[in-house]
Amino acid sequence: MKKPAHRILAAMLAAFALAAPARAQMATESPAPVVGAKPVTVDHIKVHGAALEGSLEGDAAGRDVFVLLPPGYAAHPHKRYPVLYALHGYSIGAAQWMAEIHVPQTVEGAFAQGAREMIVVLPDAKTVHNGSMYSGSVTTGDFETFIARDLVGYIDAHYRTIAARESRGLAGHSMGGYGTARIGMRHADVFGALYMLSPCCLSPRTPGAVDPATEAALEAVKTPADSAALPFMARAQLATAAAWSPNPLNPPLYLDLPVKDGAARPDVLAKWAANAPLTFIDQYVGALRRYRAIAIDVGDQDGLRVDAAKLHEALDAYHIPNTFEIYPGTHTSHVAFRIQDQVLPFFSRTLNFGPR
C-alpha cells in the first residue's frame, strides 16, 4: 500500500540532477588572459535587503555583493555607466561563482576585446539550504524583490550608474538563469536586456520515483542547519520547498514538502508547478516585448538544453525577438568563455550607454 508514496517528485528535481556539475565548486576552464587588458576594481560590499528581513530560516538580510568597476571608472569621475546584474547558480555563492567564471579576468578580457565598459554586480543569494531560487518566500525572504528593487536601488544610489531600465542588464547561470527568467518577466520596468545561461527549472515536473531513504532523511531534519549533512538532491528539495511552498505555520523548517506521511501532496506540487516560467510565461508576454534583447544559451551535453529550447520556442511563438545557441560543452565547462566572449559583448550591444 505504501508503494505509491515512493513515486513522487524525482522528476521535479530533474533540473538540478541534470545540472549535476553545479553541485559544488567546480574547476572550470578559463580563456587565456587578454594581452593588454586593464584591471577592473572589485568592491566587496554588504547590501541590506529590506525584502529579506524576517527570514524564518535565519538567512541574513545583509548580503555580500561584489561590484566590478570598469577600468575607466576612476579616471572619468563624471561618467556614468550601464549596469549588468549577474546571478549565480544553486549550491554556490557569489564568491564561488566568480571563481567558476574566472572574474575579474574574463570581464577585463571582454573590455580589452572591445566590449564597452559597464559596471558588473554579482550578489550572493545562497541560503541555509544552498539556494533562494531568486523567489519571494516568507521562509527564505523575498530575493526576487531584493534583486529587482533593494539591490538596484542601492547600486544606483552609491555608484555612477545610468539609472534607467534601458541601461540595466540581467544575466544568470543555472539557478541564476531561472532567476533571470523569473525576475525578467516580472520586472520589465527595471531591466532592459536579459541573458540566460543554461537556465534550470523552467518546466513543471511530473511525478517520478523517489528513493525512500531520501524521504526518511528529509523527515529527520529538525533544524535548518541539519540540512548541511544531506545529499545534494535532498538539500535541493528543501531549498525548492522553502522558496515555492513556504508555510509560516509549519515549524521548525517553515515549509511544506511534496510528500507527507507517505503520501504525495497535490496542493504542494501545484505550487511548485506554478513557479515554472514555462507555466507563467503567457502572463508576461507584454512585459517580454519591452526588452531590447533576450538571449539564451546552453551546452550540447547539458540536459537542461531541452527546456531551454522550449523557452526559445515559446518566445518565438509570441514573436518576441530572442537568440538561442546550443554550444559544445557541459553545464559548466565553458561558462567562463561565455561570460567573456558572449555575455559582456551582448550587453555592450544592447544596453543604452547614453551619449558618446
Residue pairs with C-beta under 8 A, 6 or more apart in sequence:
2 262
4 263
4 264
5 215
5 259
5 262
5 263
5 264
6 209
6 210
6 211
6 212
6 215
7 207
7 208
7 209
7 210
7 264
8 207
8 208
8 210
8 258
8 259
8 264
8 269
9 205
9 207
9 208
9 210
9 237
9 258
9 259
9 264
9 269
10 17
10 208
10 209
10 210
11 205
11 206
11 207
11 208
12 204
12 205
12 206
12 207
12 208
12 240
12 258
12 269
12 272
13 205
13 233
13 236
13 237
13 240
14 205
14 208
14 303
15 200
15 201
15 202
15 203
15 205
15 304
15 307
16 22
16 90
16 200
16 201
16 232
16 233
16 236
17 233
17 303
18 200
18 302
18 303
18 304
18 331
19 89
19 90
19 174
19 198
19 200
19 302
19 303
19 304
19 331
20 232
20 331
21 330
21 331
21 332
21 333
22 89
22 90
22 91
22 92
22 174
22 175
22 331
22 332
23 91
23 232
24 91
24 92
25 92
25 96
25 99
25 100
26 100
26 332
28 100
28 101
28 102
28 332
28 333
28 334
28 335
28 336
29 333
29 334
29 336
29 337
30 102
30 105
30 106
30 336
31 102
31 105
31 106
31 109
31 336
31 337
31 340
31 341
33 105
33 109
34 108
34 109
34 112
34 113
35 112
36 112
37 105
37 108
37 109
37 111
37 112
38 71
38 108
38 111
38 112
39 71
39 104
39 108
40 68
40 69
40 70
40 71
40 104
40 107
40 108
40 111
40 120
41 68
41 69
41 73
41 74
42 66
42 67
42 68
42 69
42 104
43 66
43 67
43 68
43 69
44 64
44 65
44 66
45 64
45 65
45 66
45 67
46 62
46 63
46 64
46 65
47 62
47 63
47 65
47 123
47 150
47 151
47 154
48 61
48 62
48 63
48 150
49 61
49 62
49 63
49 141
49 143
49 146
49 150
49 151
50 61
50 150
51 136
51 141
51 142
51 143
51 144
51 145
51 146
51 149
51 150
52 59
52 60
52 61
52 63
52 141
52 142
52 143
52 146
52 150
53 61
53 141
54 138
54 141
55 61
55 127
55 139
55 140
55 141
56 138
56 139
56 246
56 248
56 254
57 127
57 128
57 129
57 139
57 140
57 224
57 242
57 253
57 254
58 128
58 224
59 127
59 128
59 132
59 140
59 141
61 141
63 123
63 124
63 125
63 146
63 151
64 93
64 94
64 95
64 123
64 124
65 94
65 121
65 122
65 123
65 124
65 151
66 94
66 95
66 98
66 103
66 121
66 122
67 119
67 120
67 121
67 122
67 155
67 159
68 103
68 104
68 107
68 119
68 120
68 121
68 122
69 119
69 159
70 81
70 111
70 117
70 118
70 119
71 108
71 111
71 117
72 79
72 117
73 79
73 81
73 117
73 119
73 160
77 160
78 160
79 160
80 160
80 161
80 162
80 354
81 117
81 118
81 119
81 159
81 160
81 161
81 162
81 353
82 118
82 119
82 161
82 162
82 167
82 168
82 169
82 347
82 351
82 352
82 353
83 118
83 119
83 120
83 121
83 152
83 155
83 159
83 161
83 162
83 167
83 168
83 169
84 118
84 119
84 120
84 121
84 168
84 169
84 170
84 171
84 343
84 344
84 347
84 351
85 121
85 123
85 147
85 151
85 152
85 168
85 169
85 170
85 171
85 191
86 120
86 121
86 122
86 171
86 172
86 176
86 343
87 122
87 123
87 125
87 134
87 147
87 170
87 171
87 172
87 173
87 175
87 176
87 177
87 179
87 180
88 94
88 96
88 97
88 122
88 124
88 125
88 126
88 172
88 173
88 175
88 176
89 97
89 131
89 172
89 173
89 174
89 175
89 176
89 177
89 200
90 130
90 131
90 174
90 175
90 200
90 236
90 239
91 130
91 131
91 232
91 236
92 100
92 126
93 124
93 125
93 126
94 122
94 123
94 124
94 125
94 126
95 124
97 122
97 173
97 176
98 104
98 122
100 332
100 335
100 336
101 173
101 335
101 336
101 339
102 336
102 339
103 120
103 122
103 339
106 336
106 337
106 339
106 340
106 344
107 120
107 339
107 340
107 344
109 340
110 339
110 340
110 341
110 343
110 344
110 345
110 348
111 117
111 344
113 340
113 341
113 345
114 345
114 348
115 344
115 345
115 347
115 348
116 348
116 353
118 169
118 344
118 347
118 348
118 351
118 353
119 155
119 159
119 161
120 344
121 151
121 155
123 146
123 147
123 151
125 131
125 132
125 134
125 143
125 146
125 147
125 179
126 132
127 140
127 239
127 242
128 224
128 225
128 227
129 140
129 224
129 227
129 235
129 236
129 238
129 239
129 242
130 235
130 236
130 239
131 175
131 236
131 239
131 243
132 140
132 141
132 143
132 239
132 243
133 143
133 175
133 178
133 179
133 201
133 239
133 240
133 243
133 244
133 275
134 143
134 144
134 147
134 172
134 175
134 176
134 178
134 179
134 182
134 183
135 142
135 143
135 144
135 182
135 243
135 244
135 275
136 142
136 143
136 144
136 145
137 143
137 242
137 243
137 244
137 246
138 246
138 248
138 254
139 242
139 243
139 246
139 247
139 248
139 253
139 254
139 255
140 242
140 243
140 246
143 179
144 179
144 182
144 183
144 186
144 187
147 179
147 183
148 183
148 186
148 187
148 190
148 191
149 190
152 168
152 190
155 161
156 163
161 167
162 352
162 353
162 354
164 192
164 352
165 188
165 189
165 190
165 191
165 192
166 192
166 292
166 351
166 352
167 192
167 351
167 352
167 353
167 354
168 190
168 191
168 192
168 351
169 191
169 192
169 193
169 194
169 195
169 347
169 350
169 351
170 180
170 183
170 184
170 191
170 193
170 194
170 195
171 180
171 194
171 195
171 196
171 197
171 343
171 347
172 178
172 179
172 180
172 196
172 197
172 199
173 197
173 198
173 335
174 197
174 198
174 199
174 200
174 304
174 331
175 200
175 201
176 197
177 196
177 197
177 198
177 199
177 200
178 199
178 200
178 201
178 202
178 277
180 194
180 195
180 196
180 199
181 194
181 196
181 199
181 202
181 277
181 311
182 275
182 277
183 191
184 191
184 194
184 288
184 291
184 294
185 277
185 280
185 281
185 283
185 284
185 287
185 288
186 284
186 287
188 284
188 287
188 288
188 290
188 291
191 291
192 291
192 292
192 350
192 351
192 352
193 291
193 292
193 293
193 294
193 346
193 347
193 350
193 351
194 291
194 293
194 294
194 295
195 294
195 295
195 296
195 297
195 342
195 343
195 346
195 347
196 294
196 295
196 296
196 297
196 308
196 311
197 297
197 298
197 335
197 338
197 343
198 297
198 298
198 299
198 302
198 304
198 308
198 331
198 335
199 277
199 296
199 298
199 304
199 307
199 308
199 311
200 304
200 307
201 275
201 276
201 277
202 276
202 277
202 278
202 304
202 307
202 308
202 310
202 311
203 276
203 278
203 279
203 307
203 310
204 272
204 273
204 276
204 278
204 279
205 272
205 273
205 276
207 264
207 269
210 259
214 231
214 233
214 234
214 237
215 259
215 262
217 230
217 231
217 234
218 230
218 234
218 237
218 238
218 257
220 226
221 227
221 230
221 238
221 253
222 252
223 252
223 253
224 252
224 253
227 234
227 235
227 238
228 235
230 238
237 257
238 253
238 255
238 257
240 272
241 253
241 255
241 256
241 257
241 258
241 268
242 253
242 254
242 255
243 275
244 271
244 272
244 274
244 275
245 255
245 256
245 257
245 258
245 268
245 271
245 272
246 254
246 255
246 256
247 254
247 255
247 256
248 254
250 256
256 265
256 268
257 265
257 268
258 264
258 265
258 268
258 269
258 272
259 265
273 279
274 280
277 311
278 307
278 310
278 311
278 314
281 288
281 311
281 314
285 318
285 320
288 294
288 315
288 318
288 320
289 318
289 320
291 320
292 350
292 351
292 352
293 321
293 322
293 323
293 346
293 349
293 350
294 315
294 320
294 321
294 322
294 323
295 322
295 323
295 324
295 325
295 342
295 346
296 308
296 311
296 312
296 322
296 323
296 324
296 325
297 308
297 324
297 325
297 326
297 327
297 338
297 342
298 304
298 305
298 308
298 309
298 325
298 326
298 327
299 305
299 326
299 327
299 328
299 329
299 330
299 331
299 333
299 334
300 326
300 327
300 328
300 329
301 328
301 329
301 330
301 331
301 333
302 329
302 330
302 331
304 331
305 326
308 324
309 324
309 326
312 322
312 324
315 321
315 322
316 322
325 342
327 334
327 338
328 334
